Amino acid sequence: MMPLDALEKAQIKEQLEATLNETCTIKQRTKVNAGTGPTTTESERATGVACRRASEFKAEEGAVAGQTRSQEWITLTLLVDQEIEATDRVVFDSDGRTYEAVRLLSTSHQFACRRVLCRAV
């Protein structure tokens, strides 16, 4: 298999971007030891990020006050060169829904996209 040249890579990226039908803000979370104990701060890693979310499943969790809680999970698709780490927060521009990046599913640069498993927060 021959490696892709720059033109082929640009064409693949352009085709992928056409399928990324949403935008989001990626927020980096950092734990800081303050005088009153550890706290978590957020800073914007990137805004207006082209992305696509695909609903994965809703997992049932333990009962709280007699009610069963469910947890929503999604797969987030980004361009491969978009930086994101597990524990980052993803806020969708369209509806303000917030998810936490849990696991990077594919990060190889041989692919044009990066997929991330996220859960609703």
N, C-alpha and C positions, 0 to 999 in steps of 0.2 A: 504494500500500500504506500503510495507516494504522499508526502506531506502536502498540506494545502498551501498555496501561495497567498500573498497578501490580498489579491483581488478576490479569491474564493472565500477567504476568511471574512472580508468586508461584506460580501454578498450574503453569507450565512448570518452574520450579525444583523444585517438589515432585515432579513426575513424573520429572524427571531424577535427583533424589536416590534415588528408589526403584530405579534401575538401577545405582547406584554400590554394588556389593556387597562392597567391601573397605574397609579403612582402612590408612593408611600414615603414616609420619613423614617430613617433608621437612626435609632438613638443608642449610643454606647453607654453602658452602665458600668460605673466604677465604685468600688467600695473604698471608703476613706475612713481612717481612724480619727475621729474628732475627740475633743476633750470629754464629751459626754458618752463616748462609745462609738462603735462603727456605724456609719451611715452610708447610704447608696446615693450617688449623684448620677444625673443623666446629662449627656451632651449630644448635640446633633452630629452624627457621623456623616449623614448625607440627606438631602431633601430632594423632592421631585424625582425620586428613583422609579424608573420604569419597572413594572413587575406584573406578576399574575399570581393569583391565589386559587388553589384548588382545595375544596373541602375534602378532608380525609375521613374523619369519623368523629363521633362523640362517644367518649368512653365514660361509663358510669363510675362514679366515685362513691365513697361511703355516705351514709345517711347523716344529715345534719338537721337537728330539730325535727326528726321524723320525715324529712324530705330527702330524696336522692338527688345528688348534684351530678351534673354531667360536665365534661370537659371537652371543648371543641378544639380539634387539631386541624391544621392546614399544611399543605405543601406550598411554599413560596418559591417562585421562579424568578431569578434575576439574571442580568448579564454576567458572564463569568468574571469580569474585571471589577465587579461591585464588591467592596469590602463589607463583610458582615461576620460577626462572631457569635458563638453560642452565648446566651444571656443578653444579647442586644434586644432592644424593643423595636417593633415594627408597627407604625401607626399609619393606617390607610387614609389617604386624603379624601376619598369619596364618602366614607361613613364614620371616620374617627375610631374604628375598631382597633384595638391594640392586642398584639401577640408578642410572645417571647420566643426568640430563636432558641431551639433546644439542641438541634443536631444538624450539622452540615451533611447533607446526603451525597452530594457530588461536588467536588472542588477541583477536579482535574482540568487543566487548561486545554486539554484536547477537545473538550466540549465547549459549545458557545454559550452555555448557560450554567448557572449554579442553582442547585435546589437545596432548600432548607426546610426542615420540619419545625413547625411552630405551634405553640398552644396559646389559646386565648387567655388573657389576664383580666 
